[in-house]
Structures are given as C-alpha cells and as structure tokens.
Amino acid sequence: MRPQKQTPVDYTGVALDTPTIDLESCLRERFGLDRFRPGQREVIETVLAGRDCLCVMPTGSGKSLCYQLPALVQEGGMLVISPLIALMKD
C-alpha cells in the first residue's frame, strides 16, 4: 500500500476561531514592536486557534515571537521544539 500524498493546508484568508485578543496591543506593550513581520500573525492566530502548527522560517525572521506571544496570552504551557544544536553548527 502506497502512502497518500499530503498537500499543505493554506490558511490565508481563513477566519480562525481565535479569542478576542488585541494582538497589536500585546505586540507593542510586551515586545515594543509596531507591526508583525510577514507570516508571524498567521502563525500566531493558528496557534491561538488551537491548531497544530509547524513554522519554518529563516534565521532572524521572528520565529521566537510566534510562540512567545501566544504563551503570554494563553493559560497553560507551550511546547516548542527547536533545533538549536543544528543552528549552532551553521
């Protein structure tokens, strides 16, 4: 039996069931930033909607904010898997 090919899901333009949180205010107050970088808001909204999320972005693109901001506004814990050793070797 051959494995089925999976296609990535594109959430662009999809209304996510996120709690009413002013993400921009949190971004300014907690991180001192004026706006999200490309892709950050979509990742954060996906996480806040309770969906599984894999975020692959280049170094310096703001991946850390994608889990730090949701961790601040949600109750409970957050598991982040980071390939730090591989990054250090680069």
DSSP file (Angstrom, degrees, kcal/mol; ACC not computed):
  #  RESIDUE AA STRUCTURE BP1 BP2  ACC     N-H-->O    O-->H-N    N-H-->O    O-->H-N    TCO  KAPPA ALPHA  PHI   PSI    X-CA   Y-CA   Z-CA
    1    1 A M              0   0    0      0, 0.0     0, 0.0     0, 0.0     0, 0.0   0.000 360.0 360.0 360.0 128.3    0.0    0.0    0.0
    2    2 A R        -     0   0    0      1,-0.1     2,-0.1     3,-0.0     3,-0.0  -0.646 360.0-110.5 -87.2 140.2    1.5    3.4   -1.0
    3    3 A P        -     0   0    0      0, 0.0     2,-0.2     0, 0.0    -1,-0.1  -0.420  36.8-110.8 -66.6 144.9    1.3    6.3    1.4
    4    4 A Q        -     0   0    0     -2,-0.1     2,-0.4     1,-0.1     0, 0.0  -0.530  29.3-114.2 -77.0 141.3   -1.1    9.0    0.3
    5    5 A K        -     0   0    0     -2,-0.2     2,-0.4    -3,-0.0    -1,-0.1  -0.603  29.7-148.5 -75.6 130.4    0.5   12.3   -0.7
    6    6 A Q        -     0   0    0     -2,-0.4    -1,-0.0    -3,-0.0     0, 0.0  -0.839   4.0-150.3-102.1 137.4   -0.5   15.1    1.6
    7    7 A T        -     0   0    0     -2,-0.4     2,-0.0     1,-0.0     0, 0.0  -0.844  26.9-105.0-104.3 143.4   -0.8   18.6    0.4
    8    8 A P        -     0   0    0      0, 0.0     2,-0.4     0, 0.0    -1,-0.0  -0.315  32.7-120.9 -65.0 148.7   -0.1   21.6    2.7
    9    9 A V        -     0   0    0      2,-0.0     2,-0.7     1,-0.0     0, 0.0  -0.774  17.7-149.5 -92.2 132.1   -3.1   23.5    4.0
   10   10 A D        -     0   0    0     -2,-0.4    -1,-0.0     1,-0.1     0, 0.0  -0.900  15.6-179.8-104.4 111.6   -3.2   27.2    3.2
   11   11 A Y    >   +     0   0    0     -2,-0.7     3,-2.3     2,-0.1    -1,-0.1   0.342  34.5 135.3 -91.2   6.4   -5.0   29.2    5.9
   12   12 A T  T 3  S+     0   0    0      1,-0.3     3,-0.1     3,-0.0    -2,-0.1  -0.354  80.3   5.0 -58.7 125.9   -4.6   32.5    4.1
   13   13 A G  T 3  S+     0   0    0      1,-0.3     2,-0.4    -2,-0.1    -1,-0.3   0.477  97.2 132.1  80.2   2.0   -7.8   34.4    4.2
   14   14 A V    <   -     0   0    0     -3,-2.3     2,-0.6     1,-0.0    -1,-0.3  -0.742  60.1-125.2 -89.5 131.2   -9.5   31.8    6.5
   15   15 A A        -     0   0    0     -2,-0.4     2,-0.3    -3,-0.1    -3,-0.0  -0.646  29.2-152.7 -75.1 118.6  -11.3   33.2    9.6
   16   16 A L        -     0   0    0     -2,-0.6     2,-2.0     1,-0.1    30,-0.1  -0.680  20.3-118.7 -94.4 148.0   -9.8   31.5   12.6
   17   17 A D        +     0   0    0     -2,-0.3    -1,-0.1    32,-0.1    -2,-0.0  -0.501  55.5 158.1 -83.0  70.5  -11.7   30.9   15.8
   18   18 A T        -     0   0    0     -2,-2.0    31,-0.1     1,-0.1    27,-0.1  -0.680  46.1-105.2 -95.7 149.3   -9.4   33.0   17.9
   19   19 A P        -     0   0    0      0, 0.0     2,-1.4     0, 0.0    -1,-0.1  -0.265  49.6 -87.9 -62.8 160.8  -10.3   34.5   21.2
   20   20 A T  S    S+     0   0    0      2,-0.1     2,-0.4     3,-0.0     0, 0.0  -0.597  71.0 150.9 -75.4  97.9  -10.8   38.3   21.2
   21   21 A I        -     0   0    0     -2,-1.4     2,-1.5    -3,-0.0     3,-0.2  -0.998  49.2-132.6-131.4 130.9   -7.2   39.4   21.8
   22   22 A D     >  -     0   0    0     -2,-0.4     4,-2.1     1,-0.2     5,-0.2  -0.682  27.6-179.1 -83.7  92.4   -5.7   42.6   20.6
   23   23 A L  H  > S+     0   0    0     -2,-1.5     4,-2.5     1,-0.2    -1,-0.2   0.853  77.1  55.7 -64.0 -36.0   -2.5   41.1   19.2
   24   24 A E  H  > S+     0   0    0      2,-0.2     4,-2.3     1,-0.2    -1,-0.2   0.908 107.8  48.4 -64.6 -41.5   -1.2   44.5   18.1
   25   25 A S  H  > S+     0   0    0      2,-0.2     4,-3.2     1,-0.2     5,-0.3   0.924 112.6  48.3 -63.7 -43.9   -1.5   46.0   21.6
   26   26 A C  H  X>S+     0   0    0     -4,-2.1     4,-2.6     1,-0.2     5,-0.6   0.906 110.3  52.6 -61.3 -41.7    0.2   43.0   23.1
   27   27 A L  H  X5S+     0   0    0     -4,-2.5     6,-1.6    -5,-0.2     4,-1.3   0.915 115.6  40.1 -60.4 -44.8    3.0   43.3   20.5
   28   28 A R  H  X5S+     0   0    0     -4,-2.3     4,-1.1     4,-0.2    -2,-0.2   0.939 120.5  42.2 -70.0 -48.1    3.5   46.9   21.4
   29   29 A E  H  <5S+     0   0    0     -4,-3.2    -2,-0.2    -5,-0.2    -3,-0.2   0.890 126.1  29.4 -70.9 -41.0    3.2   46.6   25.1
   30   30 A R  H  <5S+     0   0    0     -4,-2.6    -3,-0.2    -5,-0.3    -1,-0.2   0.799 135.8  22.4 -91.5 -30.9    5.2   43.4   25.7
   31   31 A F  H  <<S-     0   0    0     -4,-1.3    -3,-0.2    -5,-0.6    -2,-0.2   0.521  91.2-126.6-117.7  -9.1    7.7   43.5   22.9
   32   32 A G     <  +     0   0    0     -4,-1.1     2,-0.3    -5,-0.4    -4,-0.2   0.781  62.8 137.0  68.2  26.8    8.0   47.1   21.9
   33   33 A L        -     0   0    0     -6,-1.6    -1,-0.2    -9,-0.1    -2,-0.2  -0.823  48.6-153.1-109.8 147.3    7.2   46.4   18.2
   34   34 A D  S    S+     0   0    0     -2,-0.3     2,-0.3     1,-0.2    -6,-0.1   0.779  74.1   5.0 -87.6 -29.6    4.9   48.3   15.9
   35   35 A R  S    S-     0   0    0     -8,-0.1    -1,-0.2    -7,-0.0     2,-0.2  -0.982  74.6 -99.3-153.5 161.0    4.0   45.6   13.5
   36   36 A F        -     0   0    0     -2,-0.3     3,-0.1    -3,-0.1    26,-0.1  -0.500  36.7-121.0 -78.4 150.8    4.3   41.9   12.7
   37   37 A R    >>  -     0   0    0     -2,-0.2     3,-1.7     1,-0.2     4,-0.6  -0.481  53.9 -65.5 -81.7 163.8    6.8   40.6   10.2
   38   38 A P  T 34 S+     0   0    0      0, 0.0    -1,-0.2     0, 0.0     0, 0.0  -0.263 122.3   7.8 -54.3 128.7    5.5   38.6    7.2
   39   39 A G  T 3> S+     0   0    0     -3,-0.1     4,-1.9     1,-0.0     5,-0.2   0.085 100.6 100.8  91.3 -22.9    3.9   35.3    8.4
   40   40 A Q  H <> S+     0   0    0     -3,-1.7     4,-2.8     1,-0.2     5,-0.2   0.943  80.5  48.2 -63.7 -49.3    4.0   36.0   12.1
   41   41 A R  H  X S+     0   0    0     -4,-0.6     4,-2.8     1,-0.2     5,-0.2   0.905 111.0  51.5 -60.0 -42.0    0.4   37.0   12.6
   42   42 A E  H  > S+     0   0    0      2,-0.2     4,-1.9     1,-0.2    -1,-0.2   0.907 112.2  46.3 -62.1 -42.0   -0.9   33.9   10.6
   43   43 A V  H  X S+     0   0    0     -4,-1.9     4,-2.4     2,-0.2    -2,-0.2   0.939 113.4  48.9 -65.0 -46.6    1.3   31.6   12.7
   44   44 A I  H  X S+     0   0    0     -4,-2.8     4,-2.7     1,-0.2    -2,-0.2   0.910 111.4  49.0 -61.6 -43.9    0.1   33.2   16.0
   45   45 A E  H  X S+     0   0    0     -4,-2.8     4,-1.5    -5,-0.2    -1,-0.2   0.876 110.5  51.6 -64.3 -36.9   -3.5   33.1   15.0
   46   46 A T  H  <>S+     0   0    0     -4,-1.9     5,-2.0    -5,-0.2     4,-0.2   0.924 111.8  46.3 -64.4 -44.6   -3.2   29.4   14.1
   47   47 A V  H ><5S+     0   0    0     -4,-2.4     3,-1.7     1,-0.2    -2,-0.2   0.927 112.1  50.4 -62.8 -46.0   -1.6   28.6   17.5
   48   48 A L  H 3<5S+     0   0    0     -4,-2.7    -1,-0.2     1,-0.3    -2,-0.2   0.769 103.7  59.7 -66.0 -24.8   -4.3   30.6   19.3
   49   49 A A  T 3<5S-     0   0    0     -4,-1.5    -1,-0.3    -5,-0.2    -2,-0.2   0.508 118.3-113.4 -79.4  -3.9   -7.0   28.8   17.5
   50   50 A G  T < 5 +     0   0    0     -3,-1.7     2,-0.3     1,-0.3    -3,-0.2   0.648  69.8 139.8  83.0  15.0   -5.6   25.6   18.9
   51   51 A R      < -     0   0    0     -5,-2.0    -1,-0.3     1,-0.1    -2,-0.1  -0.641  60.6-102.8 -91.0 149.7   -4.4   24.1   15.6
   52   52 A D        -     0   0    0     -2,-0.3     2,-0.4     2,-0.0    -1,-0.1  -0.408  44.9-167.8 -63.8 146.7   -1.2   22.3   15.2
   53   53 A C        -     0   0    0     -2,-0.1     2,-0.5     2,-0.0   -10,-0.0  -0.985  22.8-168.1-147.4 130.6    1.4   24.5   13.6
   54   54 A L        -     0   0    0     -2,-0.4     2,-0.6     2,-0.0    -2,-0.0  -0.982  14.7-168.5-115.8 118.8    4.8   23.9   12.0
   55   55 A C        +     0   0    0     -2,-0.5     2,-0.6     2,-0.0    -2,-0.0  -0.926   8.3 178.5-113.9 111.8    6.7   27.2   11.4
   56   56 A V        +     0   0    0     -2,-0.6    -2,-0.0     7,-0.0     0, 0.0  -0.939  19.1 151.7-115.0 109.4    9.8   27.0    9.3
   57   57 A M        -     0   0    0     -2,-0.6     3,-0.1     1,-0.0     5,-0.1  -0.942  45.3 -96.8-135.9 154.9   11.3   30.4    8.8
   58   58 A P    >   -     0   0    0      0, 0.0     3,-1.7     0, 0.0     5,-0.3  -0.243  55.7 -77.2 -69.1 161.1   14.9   31.7    8.2
   59   59 A T  T 3  S+     0   0    0      1,-0.3     0, 0.0     2,-0.1     0, 0.0  -0.318 119.2  21.8 -55.8 134.2   17.1   32.9   11.0
   60   60 A G  T 3  S+     0   0    0     -3,-0.1    -1,-0.3     1,-0.0     0, 0.0   0.536  88.4 112.2  85.6   6.9   16.2   36.4   12.0
   61   61 A S  S <  S-     0   0    0     -3,-1.7   -21,-0.1    -4,-0.1    -2,-0.1   0.502  92.8 -98.6 -93.2  -3.4   12.6   36.3   10.7
   62   62 A G     >  +     0   0    0     -4,-0.2     4,-0.8    -5,-0.1     3,-0.3   0.800  67.5 149.1  96.7  31.6   11.0   36.4   14.1
   63   63 A K  H >>  +     0   0    0     -5,-0.3     3,-1.0     1,-0.2     4,-0.6   0.893  69.4  62.8 -62.8 -39.2   10.1   32.8   14.9
   64   64 A S  H >> S+     0   0    0      1,-0.3     4,-2.5     2,-0.2     3,-1.3   0.876  98.1  55.0 -57.0 -40.2   10.5   33.3   18.6
   65   65 A L  H 3> S+     0   0    0     -3,-0.3     4,-2.1     1,-0.3    -1,-0.3   0.820  95.3  69.8 -61.3 -30.2    7.6   35.8   18.7
   66   66 A C  H << S+     0   0    0     -3,-1.0    -1,-0.3    -4,-0.8    -2,-0.2   0.718 115.3  23.4 -65.3 -21.6    5.4   33.2   17.1
   67   67 A Y  H <X S+     0   0    0     -3,-1.3     4,-1.5    -4,-0.6    -1,-0.2   0.641 118.8  60.0-112.4 -24.1    5.5   31.1   20.3
   68   68 A Q  H  X S+     0   0    0     -4,-2.5     4,-1.5    -5,-0.2    -3,-0.2   0.932 104.7  48.4 -69.8 -44.7    6.3   33.8   22.9
   69   69 A L  H  X S+     0   0    0     -4,-2.1     4,-1.6     1,-0.2     3,-0.4   0.944 112.8  46.5 -64.2 -48.7    3.2   36.0   22.2
   70   70 A P  H  > S+     0   0    0      0, 0.0     4,-1.5     0, 0.0    -1,-0.2   0.881 109.5  56.2 -60.4 -34.7    0.7   33.1   22.4
   71   71 A A  H  < S+     0   0    0     -4,-1.5    -2,-0.2     1,-0.2    -3,-0.1   0.843 107.2  50.1 -64.7 -32.0    2.4   31.8   25.6
   72   72 A L  H  < S+     0   0    0     -4,-1.5    -1,-0.2    -3,-0.4    -3,-0.1   0.860 116.5  38.5 -72.7 -36.1    1.8   35.2   27.2
   73   73 A V  H  < S+     0   0    0     -4,-1.6     2,-0.3     2,-0.1    -2,-0.2   0.569 107.6  70.4 -96.7  -9.1   -1.9   35.5   26.3
   74   74 A Q  S  < S-     0   0    0     -4,-1.5     2,-0.2    -5,-0.2   -26,-0.0  -0.763  77.2-121.4-107.6 154.4   -2.9   31.8   26.9
   75   75 A E  S    S+     0   0    0     -2,-0.3     2,-0.1     2,-0.0    -2,-0.1  -0.559  75.3  27.4 -82.5 156.6   -3.3   29.8   30.0
   76   76 A G  S    S-     0   0    0     -2,-0.2     2,-0.2     2,-0.0    -2,-0.1  -0.366  94.8 -51.0  90.8-170.0   -1.3   26.7   30.4
   77   77 A G        -     0   0    0     -2,-0.1     2,-0.4     2,-0.0    -2,-0.0  -0.485  37.6-144.0-103.8 172.7    2.1   25.6   28.9
   78   78 A M        -     0   0    0     -2,-0.2     2,-0.5     2,-0.0    -2,-0.0  -0.999   7.5-145.2-139.7 134.0    3.5   25.6   25.4
   79   79 A L        -     0   0    0     -2,-0.4     2,-0.4     2,-0.0    -2,-0.0  -0.888  18.5-177.0-102.3 124.7    5.9   23.0   23.9
   80   80 A V        -     0   0    0     -2,-0.5     2,-0.6     2,-0.0    -2,-0.0  -0.986  12.3-157.9-123.5 127.8    8.5   24.3   21.5
   81   81 A I        +     0   0    0     -2,-0.4    -2,-0.0     2,-0.0     0, 0.0  -0.926  17.9 179.5-106.5 119.4   10.9   22.1   19.6
   82   82 A S        -     0   0    0     -2,-0.6     2,-2.0     0, 0.0     3,-0.3  -0.976  31.0-141.0-126.8 127.9   13.9   24.0   18.4
   83   83 A P     >  +     0   0    0      0, 0.0     4,-2.0     0, 0.0     5,-0.2  -0.381  42.4 154.9 -82.1  62.2   16.9   22.5   16.6
   84   84 A L  H  >  +     0   0    0     -2,-2.0     4,-2.5     1,-0.2     5,-0.2   0.878  67.1  52.0 -61.4 -42.3   19.4   24.7   18.5
   85   85 A I  H  > S+     0   0    0     -3,-0.3     4,-1.7     1,-0.2    -1,-0.2   0.917 110.4  48.8 -62.8 -42.6   22.4   22.4   18.0
   86   86 A A  H  > S+     0   0    0      1,-0.2     4,-1.1     2,-0.2    -1,-0.2   0.888 111.7  50.2 -63.2 -37.9   21.9   22.3   14.3
   87   87 A L  H  < S+     0   0    0     -4,-2.0     3,-0.3     1,-0.2    -2,-0.2   0.889 107.5  53.2 -67.0 -39.5   21.6   26.0   14.2
   88   88 A M  H  < S+     0   0    0     -4,-2.5    -1,-0.2     1,-0.2    -2,-0.2   0.841 105.3  54.7 -65.6 -32.4   24.8   26.4   16.2
   89   89 A K  H  <        0   0    0     -4,-1.7    -1,-0.2     1,-0.3    -2,-0.2   0.793 360.0 360.0 -71.5 -27.4   26.7   24.3   13.7
   90   90 A D     <        0   0    0     -4,-1.1    -1,-0.3    -3,-0.3    -2,-0.2   0.489 360.0 360.0 -69.8 360.0   25.6   26.5   10.8
